[in-house]
Amino acid sequence: MPENDYLYKPVENVRSYTALASHAIYSIEWNIELMKGSPIKWEPGNEDRFSKEELIVYANEQFDNLLNFVAHAKETTELTNKIIDVLNHNAHHRGQMITYLRMKGVTPPIL
């Protein structure tokens, strides 16, 4: 999404593109702490506060943290189910973000 459209939202009562990305990334951070057994209070702050560059850095940090956590965690069914929940949650919001991109005439990136 071009940075000048980061605050785009198709209707007033939904999150902006920035807020969707921020929410998805913060949920990774929050869930890692939950899975470690040291849950933190859900306090994402202003989800529209990030620039494009800041979101990219934040996303890379949190995905790296998730990969590192998974690589070093003791495998259990409960942990596997929680990781699946985290991935499903992020896939849901990625789908919303792709819809926003298409509404703005932007071709979504292919993973």
Secondary structure, DSSP 4 states (H G I P E B T S, - for coil): --GGGTT--SSTTS--HHHHHHHHHHHHHHHHHHHHT---------TT---HHHHHHHHHHHHHHHHHHHHHSPP-HHHHHHHHHHHHHHHHHHHHHHHHHHHTTPPPPP-
